[in-house]
Structures are given as structure tokens and as C-alpha cells.
């Protein structure tokens, strides 16, 4: 009777070559059937256990952005710009973005002397045009306190804004050439971001609301932007999200 080679491979045994008849080669050895049965049983058990085993880490990761504090968002923003240019990090708090005809340096001065003097967290230096933009960061918080803003993102700490506005110099720009013209007289801005802003990791600046410091100073004085009531708040104009 003619015989055919049969190669058997096991995870813990070397490859062995056996010879058997065609009729016997159609049926699997008993040890192979037992191995497959154990494998199927193990896979079924793994599928059954996967949901509770994986749900914890998955839920934790999917909701990690909800625990981001303002001090977490600022260094994340430092490394973001247009989603295309990668930052060149010169220190933990200094990033450089550059292209063929553009160069922008960003400084994180949160909790440093510059914040105490100028009232800002991030300084953007457009090296190409020698222009500075200074931003004070504010993190909105989800409202659940019955203030009439339930479900909305809002910022309550009016005294912090007043303190930082007082630190920001009141500058007056009188351009004499088109090169000196600026959209606003002051380079100082506030940026309000939702607490879950960092859930989107695409390299672009965090989605938020930029407010000129001069405008906010007037709004603080006339009360037009801080809602009156038991809890005054500067509220986001965006519709509540489902997070």
C-alpha cells in the first residue's frame, strides 16, 4: 500500500514526520482531537470572560478625559496647533512649530513668574511677524447644582478672572503702518474650554471659546456675561453634549 508523508506540528514538540496510509490520514489522531476540544473550550471561556475583564479598562479609558484638570489641559494645548505640524520640544514647557515660511514658538508659563506678572498661561510668539498673543486658560465645569445651567458648561470663579484681568497690562496700539495694525489693541485673551476638550486627540488646538481680555473686562463691570443669581457663572454658548 502506498504511503504519504504527514507533518505534525505542536507548540511544545518539534516537527515530526510520520508516514501512514491514505485511509488513516483522513482521521485525526486522538491527541489532536483532544487538543482542539480544549482549544475550543478555552476560546469559548475567553469570549465569555472578555466582557467583564475588558469592560473595566475600556470604560476607564473612554472616560479618562472627564478627569482632566486645567493643569492637564494646558501642557496638552502646548503641543497642538493645526494638526499637521509636529511640535519641536525645546523643553517640557517650550514648543516650536515651523514650516517653510512660518515659525511659531509657544511657552507654557502656567504657575510661573510670567503668570503672576501678566496673568496668562500660554504665550504664543509668531517669530515670523514678531507678534505675541497671550492666553489665560479657563476650564468650564459641567453644572449640576440647580443654578439654572444644569447640563451646561460654565465657569463660576469670577474672582480669579478679576485677579488675572488686573494683572494684564492695558495696552493701547496706535498703528502707523499696515504692518503694525492688529485686530485687537490688546494681545491678551481668555480661552474657555469644556472639561472634556482633550477627548479629541488630532493635533489641533483644543476646541474652545476665545474671549478678548478687553471685552471680558467690560463684561465683568456691567455684569452682562456673568449670569446673576445664587451662583453667577460665565457660561458656554454651545449646546450641551451627551458626555
C-alpha positions as CSV (number, residue, x, y, z in Angstrom):
1,X,0.0,0.0,0.0
2,X,1.3,3.4,-0.9
3,X,2.2,5.7,2.0
4,X,2.1,9.5,2.2
5,X,4.1,11.9,4.4
6,X,2.2,13.5,7.3
7,X,3.8,16.5,9.0
8,X,2.5,17.2,12.6
9,X,3.4,20.5,14.4
10,X,2.9,21.1,18.1
11,X,3.6,24.2,20.1
12,X,5.8,22.3,22.5
13,X,7.2,19.5,20.4
14,X,9.5,19.6,17.4
15,X,8.1,19.0,13.9
16,X,8.0,15.3,13.3
17,X,7.4,13.4,10.0
18,X,5.2,10.3,10.1
19,X,4.1,8.0,7.4
20,X,0.6,6.5,7.3
21,X,-1.8,5.0,4.8
22,X,-4.3,7.3,2.9
23,X,-7.2,5.8,4.8
24,X,-5.7,6.6,8.2
25,X,-4.6,10.1,7.1
26,X,-8.3,11.1,6.8
27,X,-8.9,10.9,10.5
28,X,-7.2,13.0,13.2
29,X,-5.1,11.4,16.0
30,X,-6.9,11.2,19.3
31,X,-4.4,13.6,20.9
32,X,-5.2,16.2,18.1
33,X,-8.9,15.9,18.7
34,X,-8.4,16.4,22.5
35,X,-6.2,19.4,21.8
36,X,-8.8,21.0,19.6
37,X,-11.5,20.3,22.1
38,X,-9.5,22.0,24.8
39,X,-8.8,24.9,22.5
40,X,-12.4,25.4,21.6
41,X,-13.4,25.3,25.2
42,X,-10.7,27.8,26.2
43,X,-11.8,30.2,23.4
44,X,-15.4,29.9,24.5
45,X,-14.4,30.6,28.0
46,X,-12.3,33.6,27.0
47,X,-15.2,35.0,25.0
48,X,-17.4,34.7,28.0
49,X,-14.9,36.3,30.3
50,X,-13.8,39.0,27.9
51,X,-16.7,41.4,28.6
52,X,-16.3,41.8,32.4
53,X,-12.5,41.6,32.1
54,X,-12.2,44.2,29.4
55,X,-15.1,46.5,30.3
56,X,-13.3,48.0,33.3
57,X,-10.2,49.3,31.5
58,X,-12.2,50.2,28.4
59,X,-14.7,52.3,30.4
60,X,-11.9,53.9,32.3
61,X,-10.0,54.9,29.2
62,X,-13.2,56.1,27.4
63,X,-14.0,58.4,30.3
64,X,-10.5,59.4,31.3
65,X,-10.9,62.9,29.7
66,X,-13.6,63.7,32.2
67,X,-11.0,63.8,35.0
68,X,-8.7,66.3,33.1
69,X,-8.0,69.4,35.2
70,X,-6.9,72.8,33.9
71,X,-3.3,71.9,34.7
72,X,-3.7,68.8,32.5
73,X,-5.1,70.7,29.5
74,X,-2.5,73.4,29.3
75,X,0.5,71.2,28.6
76,X,-1.7,69.3,26.1
77,X,-2.5,72.5,24.3
78,X,1.2,73.4,24.2
79,X,1.8,70.5,21.8
80,X,-1.1,71.3,19.5
81,X,-1.5,73.7,16.6
82,X,-3.0,72.9,13.2
83,X,-3.0,69.1,13.2
84,X,-0.2,68.9,10.6
85,X,2.9,70.5,12.1
86,X,4.6,68.4,14.7
87,X,6.0,70.4,17.7
88,X,9.7,70.5,18.2
89,X,10.1,70.4,22.0
90,X,12.9,72.5,23.4
91,X,11.9,71.9,27.0
92,X,8.9,70.5,28.8
93,X,7.3,73.9,28.5
94,X,8.5,75.2,25.2
95,X,7.3,74.0,21.8
96,X,8.3,75.2,18.3
97,X,6.1,74.8,15.2
98,X,7.6,75.6,11.9
99,X,7.1,75.3,8.1
100,X,8.9,76.6,5.1
101,X,7.8,80.2,5.7
102,X,6.3,80.2,9.2
103,X,7.7,79.8,12.8
104,X,5.7,79.8,16.0
105,X,7.1,79.4,19.5
106,X,4.7,78.5,22.4
107,X,5.6,78.9,26.0
108,X,3.8,77.3,28.9
109,X,4.1,79.8,31.8
110,X,1.4,78.3,34.0
111,X,2.2,78.8,37.7
112,X,5.4,80.6,36.8
113,X,6.6,84.2,37.2
114,X,5.1,85.3,33.9
115,X,1.6,84.2,35.0
116,X,2.0,86.2,38.2
117,X,3.1,89.2,36.3
118,X,1.0,89.1,33.1
119,X,-1.9,86.8,34.2
120,X,-1.5,84.3,31.4
121,X,-0.8,80.6,31.0
122,X,0.4,80.3,27.4
123,X,2.4,82.8,25.3
124,X,2.4,82.4,21.5
125,X,5.2,84.1,19.7
126,X,4.8,84.4,15.9
127,X,8.5,84.6,15.2
128,X,7.9,85.3,11.5
129,X,6.0,88.5,12.2
130,X,7.3,89.2,15.7
131,X,3.8,89.2,17.2
132,X,2.8,87.9,20.7
133,X,-0.5,86.5,21.7
134,X,-1.0,85.8,25.4
135,X,-3.8,83.4,26.6
136,X,-5.2,82.8,30.1
137,X,-6.7,79.3,30.2
138,X,-10.1,78.5,31.9
139,X,-11.7,75.1,32.2
140,X,-15.5,75.0,32.1
141,X,-17.2,72.6,34.5
142,X,-20.4,70.7,34.0
143,X,-23.2,72.3,36.0
144,X,-25.3,70.1,38.3
145,X,-26.1,72.4,41.1
146,X,-29.6,73.7,40.2
147,X,-28.3,77.1,39.2
148,X,-30.4,77.1,36.0
149,X,-27.4,75.9,34.0
150,X,-27.8,72.2,34.7
151,X,-26.1,70.2,31.9
152,X,-24.3,73.3,30.6
153,X,-20.6,74.0,30.8
154,X,-19.8,77.2,32.9
155,X,-17.1,78.9,34.9
156,X,-18.0,80.3,38.3
157,X,-14.8,81.7,39.8
158,X,-15.3,85.3,38.9
159,X,-12.7,86.5,41.4
160,X,-10.0,84.6,39.6
161,X,-10.9,86.3,36.3
162,X,-10.9,89.7,38.0
163,X,-7.5,89.0,39.5
164,X,-6.0,88.0,36.2
165,X,-7.5,90.9,34.4
166,X,-5.9,93.2,36.9
167,X,-2.5,91.6,36.2
168,X,-2.9,92.1,32.4
169,X,-1.5,95.5,31.3
170,X,-3.9,97.7,29.5
171,X,-2.2,98.3,26.2
172,X,-3.1,100.9,23.5
173,X,-2.0,100.2,20.0
174,X,-1.7,103.2,17.6
175,X,-0.5,101.7,14.3
176,X,1.3,103.9,11.9
177,X,1.7,101.3,9.2
178,X,-0.3,98.3,8.0
179,X,2.4,96.0,9.4
180,X,1.6,97.4,12.9
181,X,-2.2,97.0,12.6
182,X,-3.8,94.4,14.9
183,X,-7.3,93.0,15.0
184,X,-7.4,94.0,18.7
185,X,-5.5,96.6,20.6
186,X,-4.5,94.1,23.3
187,X,-2.7,90.8,22.8
188,X,-4.4,89.3,25.9
189,X,-7.1,86.7,25.6
190,X,-9.0,84.2,27.7
191,X,-9.7,80.8,26.4
192,X,-12.6,78.8,27.9
193,X,-12.6,75.1,27.2
194,X,-15.0,72.3,28.2
195,X,-13.7,69.9,30.7
196,X,-13.7,67.1,28.2
197,X,-11.9,69.0,25.4
198,X,-8.9,66.7,25.3
199,X,-11.0,63.7,24.3
200,X,-10.2,64.6,20.7
201,X,-6.5,63.8,20.0
202,X,-6.0,65.1,16.5
203,X,-3.1,67.6,17.0
204,X,-5.4,70.6,16.6
205,X,-5.8,73.3,19.2
206,X,-8.4,72.3,21.8
207,X,-11.9,73.4,20.8
208,X,-12.9,76.3,22.9
209,X,-14.1,79.9,23.2
210,X,-11.5,82.7,22.8
211,X,-12.6,86.0,24.5
212,X,-10.6,89.2,24.3
213,X,-9.5,90.4,27.7
214,X,-10.7,93.9,27.0
215,X,-14.2,92.7,26.2
216,X,-14.3,90.4,29.3
217,X,-13.1,93.3,31.5
218,X,-16.1,95.4,30.3
219,X,-18.4,92.4,30.7
220,X,-17.3,91.9,34.3
221,X,-18.0,95.6,35.0
222,X,-21.6,95.6,33.5
223,X,-22.4,92.0,34.5
224,X,-23.6,91.1,31.0
225,X,-21.5,87.9,30.8
226,X,-21.8,86.6,34.3
227,X,-25.3,85.3,35.0
228,X,-26.8,86.8,38.1
229,X,-28.4,84.7,40.7
230,X,-27.3,82.5,43.6
231,X,-24.4,81.2,41.5
232,X,-23.0,83.6,39.0
233,X,-21.2,82.0,36.0
234,X,-19.7,82.7,32.7
235,X,-21.5,80.0,30.6
236,X,-20.6,78.3,27.3
237,X,-22.7,79.2,24.4
238,X,-22.5,75.7,22.9
239,X,-25.3,73.3,23.3
240,X,-24.8,70.5,26.0
241,X,-23.2,67.4,24.7
242,X,-24.0,63.9,25.8
243,X,-20.9,63.4,27.8
